[in-house]
Amino acid sequence: MKATDKKLVVGLEVGTSKVLALVGEVLPDGIVNIIGVGHCPSKGVDKGGVNDLESVVKSIQRAVDQAELMADCQISSVYLALSGKHIRCQNEIGMVPIAEGEVSSDDVENVVHTAKSVRILDEHRILHVIAQEYSIDLQEGIKNPIGLSGVRIKSKVHLITCHNDMAKNIVKAVERCGLKVDQLIFSGLASSDAVLTDDEKELGACVIDMGSGTMDITVYTGGALRHSVVIPYAGNVVTSDIAYAFGTPPMDAENIKIKYGCAIGALVGKDEVIDVPSVGGRPSRTLQRKTLADVIEPRYIELLSLVQKELTVLQENLKQQNVKHQLAAGIILTGGAAQIKGIVECAEKVFQNQVRIGYPLNISGLTDYVQKPYCSTTVGLLHYGKQSLLNDDSDIRNRSSLKVLAKRLTGWFKKEF
């Protein structure tokens, strides 16, 4: 079966610790049905950047082969996630006169185009242009301006940019596997698409996707994306703290963290003990689980406090611009490093706000595999692919109806003369 027979989309995330490929079939009701999963440890990637091309290519190839086998299809192109501290965002405004007295889709395209025709950082390119809201003359806060009357239209947009070479390197790794990249998508945007509801975007919410190498942060208020940023510290710093504190190999430190870790010391029983492997063939030791939590908790508090600092500055800026700035729907944690016990309690302490763990929404099929926080980004990529498919379909429908119209017109003209 070729990917073209069904409406299939493929999402690929090349993270610091894992490569994940998902094959999804877009069902008529807009749900993505997951039919293939490929998962393998990532080698050659650090903090979202490629540092060993050959190793990355091998990791991608293994994950894609697995996904093809499970979905029984041939993968030819993917939606690819991108992260890294080179990701930047800026909010811009564009304004144009309304051509025919009422707003057409061309006017919307023009006004968004003027908003994005601004100076961005050298060596950077625009990844996403996301409309926040429009105003027509004196009427503000319009979500969909098409068909409304007026003289001038103004658009507020959120631009996400990335470093050109960083993007090129990850695309090159994928193309080395004989795959085409349909679209490059900021992973923070993908994960927030997978875990947030429209109500949460409206009320105000912050999504923190905690991976191994990076934390991707997106903030929504009043239904629009206001801020995107990547912090280049995440789960790996916790693992290396454990490795140093207990003199245990990094691989074992990671396993101990996943199996016995807790982000709040108070949640761990006083008499619980764990087995910790040593380096250099020395015998393993037993340690109190509480001691482990005492290493993990301060580091998680530090990571989350970095996000809190960002939020404080952002909310002050939004307040000055008279934009809704409350995060009434709270904080949503997702990603692999958000799976540790006690993380919600720890985050509530830092943010003084409600916190929940974000799981991917609107999917069916192999949900046992993918209803996990570490799959949020890749599921979000599938939702992106779904939108593109649906948009292409409507374009094709429009084009074919134009063809029919053109045929009729030529028919009429022939009859006339």
N, C-alpha and C positions, 0 to 999 in steps of 0.2 A: 504493500500500500504506500503510495506517495503521499507526502504531506498535503498535496493539493486536492486530493479526493475529498477529504473532510476539511472543515475550517480549523486547521491546527495552528497553534502558535507555540513558540519555544522561548522560554526565559532562561538566561544564563547569568549566574553571579559568580565572579572569580574573586573570592574573599581572601583575607589574610590566612585563615585557617582551613577553609573548605571551598571546594568548587561544587556548585549545585546547578543541575540542569533540570528543568521541568517541561514536559510536553502537555499542553492543554488543548482540549477541543472546545470550541465556542459553541454552546448550545443555543437553540433559537430564543430561549428566554433570557439570554445574556449571562447565564451562569457559566463559569469555566470548569469543565470536567477534566480532572487531571488523570492522564492515562500513562504517563511515563515519568520516572524519577531516576536521575543519575547523580551520585554523590561520591566525592572522594576527597581525601585530604589535599590541601593546596600547598604547592611548593613553588617558591620563586616570586611570591607576592608579599609585600610588606606595606601596611598602612594604605592599601589601595593602589600602590604603585608596583610596576613590574621591575624586579631586580635580577631575574634570571629567566630569559625568554624561553630557552629549551625546556626547563622544568615546568614552566607555566603551560606550554603547549601540550606536554605529556599529560598534565593534570586535567586540562580541558578535554583532551581526546578521550580519556578514561571515563569522565562523567557523561560525555555526550554518547559514547558507545553504549553505556549502561542504559541511558534513557531511551535510545533507539531500540534496543533489544526489548525493553519492557513495553514500549508503546507500539512495537512492531511497525515502525515507519522509518523513513530516511530523512534525517534532519539536514536542511540545506541552508537555513538562515535563522538567526536568533535575535531577540531583544536583549541587549547587554547592559548590565548595571555598571555604574562608574562611581567611585568615591575617592577620597583623598583630601589632604588639607589644602590642595590647590583650588578646591571648589569655592566659588565666591557668589554672592548674590547682591543685587541692587534693585531698588524700586524706582521706576521711571514714569514720566507722564508724557503723553502725546496729544496733540490737538489738530483737528482738520475741519474745514467747512463741510457741511453735509451737502452732497452734490445735488440731489433732486428734491430737497425739502423734507424727505423722510429717509430714515437710515436704511441703507441696503447692506448686504454682506460685503460689498466692495468698500463701503465707507469704513466698516469695522476693520477690514484688512488694512486699509490705508492708515487708520489712526494707530493701530497696533504697530504697524511698520515704522511710523514716525517715532513712537515711544521707544522702539528698540534700536533706532539709528543713533545711538549715543556712543560716547567713547567708553570702551571697556579696557581692562588691563592689557598691557602689551603681552604678546604671546598667548593670549586667551581667546577662546571662541565661545559663542553663545550656544548653550546646550538646550535651554528651555525658555520660552517666552509665555508667561502665564498671566492671562488677564485677571485683574483683581475686581475692578468695577469700572463703570462708565458714567459720565455725566453729560447731559444734553442741555446747553445753555445754563439755566439756573437749577435744573433738576439733577440732584446727585444720587449716588448709590444705586445706579441701575445695573441689574445683573445681565439682562439681555436687551440691547437697545434696538434690535431690528424691527422696522415698521413704525418706530416712533418719530414724530415730527420735530423739527428744530432747525437751527441755523448752524450751530457748531457742536461737534462731538469731541469729548475729551476722554482719554482712557488712562487708567493707572495699570501698569504691568509690573510683574515680578520677573526679573531676568536672573537666570542661573548660568554662570559661565564656568569653564574649566580650562586648565592649561592644555594647549594644543598637543604638545609632545606626550604628555601623560595619557591623553585620550588615544593618540596614535599607537602607543606601545601596546595597550591592552587590545585594541582592535587588530593590530598586527598578529598578536598571539592567537586570536580567534580565527583570523583568515588563514593562518598557517595550518589550521585543521581543516581547511577546505570549506569553511563556512562564511556566509555573508552576514554582515551586521545590519539588521533592519533599522534599528535605531539605538542610539546610546542614551541611557536614561540615568539621571542622578539617583543613586540607590536610596537616599533618604526620601525622595519623592515617591519612588516605587513602594517602599514599605509603608509610608503614610497612606497611600492609596489602598493598600491591602487591609489595613487595620482600623481605619477611621470611618465613622459614619458621617453622613451629611450634617446631622444635628450637632455632632461634636465640633465639626469645622465651623459651624455657625456660632456656637456658644464660645468657642475659643479653646484650643487644645494644643499641647506640645507633644510631638512624637520623638522619642529618643530611641534610635536603633543602635543598640550596643553590640558591636561585633568583637573581633579579637584585636584588630589594629586600629579601628576608628569608631567614633560615635557620630552617627548622622542625625542631625537635629532639624526638624521642620516645625514651624509655628503657624497655626491658622487662627484668625479671628474674623468674625463677621463673614464667614463662608469663603474667605480667600487666604491664599498663602502669603504670609508677610515676611518670613525670614527662613533662610536655609544656611546651615553652616556645618562644617565637619571638624570635630575635635580629634587630633591624631593620638589620642590615648584611649584605651579601652580594656577589654578582658585580659589581654596579654600581660599588662602591668601587674595584675593581681596574681597571675600564674608565676611571674618571675619573683614577686615578693615571697610566695610560698616556697619556691625553689631555694632562694637565698636563706630564708628564715630556718628552714629545716634541712638544708644541705641535701636536697633530693633532686634527681634529674628533671628537667623541664617537662618532659613527657609525662612522668609520674605525677609531677606537681599539678598538671592539667587534669589528670584523672582524679586526683584527690579532691581538687576544687569542685569538679562536677559531681562527684559521688557524695562527699561529706561536707562541702563548703556551706557556709551560711553567712549572710550579710549583716546579721544582728546577733551578737554574742549572747544576749539574754534569752534567745530562743533555744539554746543548746543546753542539754542536761549536764550537770556537773560531773557525773561519773561515766559519760560516754567516752570510749577510747577508740583510736584508729591506728592502723598499721601504716607506717611510713617507710617506703624503700630508701635505702642509702645509695651513695655513689661508690664507684670503685670496688664493687663486690663485697662491701661491708654488710653485716647482717642488718635487717630492717629493725626499726624501733617502734615502740608504741607511744602514742601521744594522746593527750586529752583533746577531744574534738573542740572543746572550748578554746584551747590555745590557737587552733587553726582559725576559728571565727575571729579571734582577737587580732589576727594578721589581716584578715579579709575586710572586716568592717571599716577600719579607717580609710582603706584604699577606695572602697566603693563610695564612702562619704565624700572623699576628695574628688573622684570622677564626677559624681552628681553635682557637687558644688561648682565645678567648672561650667556646667550647664546652667545652674542657677544664676551665676554671674552674667552669662549671655542674656538670660531672660530679663534680668533686672534692667540692663541697659536698653534692651529692645522695648520693654513695656513703657519705659520713660519716653523713648522716641515716639512711640505710637500715641501716647498721651498728648505730647506736644503737637502732633499732627491731627488731633481730634479723631483718631481712629479707635474703634473698640479695642481695648487692650487687656481686658480680663481673660484669664484662662479658666472659664467657668466649668469646662468639661474636664479640667485637670490635666494630668501627665499620663501619657501612654508609653510604657516601656516595652520594647520588642527587641528581637535579635538574640543571638546565642548567649551573650553574657547577661541577659535579663532572665535567664532560666534558673538562677541560683536561689536557693531557699532564703526567705527573709528580705528579698530585694524590695518588695512593696512597702514593708514597714520602714526599711532604711530610707527609701525615697520620700515617703510621707514626712519623715523627720526633717529631711533636707529642704523639701519644697513647700512644706506647710500647706499642702493641697492634696486633693484626692488623686490616687494613683491606681492604674490597673495595668495588667499585662495584656499586650496586644497580640491577638491570634488572627491569622488570615481569614477574611470574610468572603462570602459569595463564591465558594468553590464546592465542587462535588467530586466523586471519583475516589482516588487514593488518599482520602482525607487522613487516614491513620498515619501516613508518611508525612503529610504536609501541614496538618493543623498544629504547627509548632512555631514558636516565636522566631526560630532561626530561618524559617522559610518565608518570612514576610516579604523581604525584598523580591525574591524570585516570583512569588505569587503576584506581587504588584506589577512585575514586568509583563506577566500574562494578561493582566487587566489592560495594560497599555496596548499590547498587541491586539486585544479584542477590540478596543476603540478604533484602532487603525483599520482593522478588517471591516468593521461596521461602516466607517466613513468611506472606505473604498467602495463597498457595496452600493452605498447611496450615490456615490459619484458615477458608478457604472450605470445605475438605473437612470440617473439624470441624463447621462450622455446618450444612452440608448433611446430615451424618450425624445431627445433633441433630434436624433437621427430619423426617428419616425416622423416627426414634425417636418423636417427638411424634405423627406420623401413626399409627404402629402403636398407640401407647397409646390415642389417641382411638378407633381402630378397636376395640380390645379393650373399652374402656368401653362403646361402643355395643352390642357383642355381649352384654355382661354385663346391661345393663338392658333 
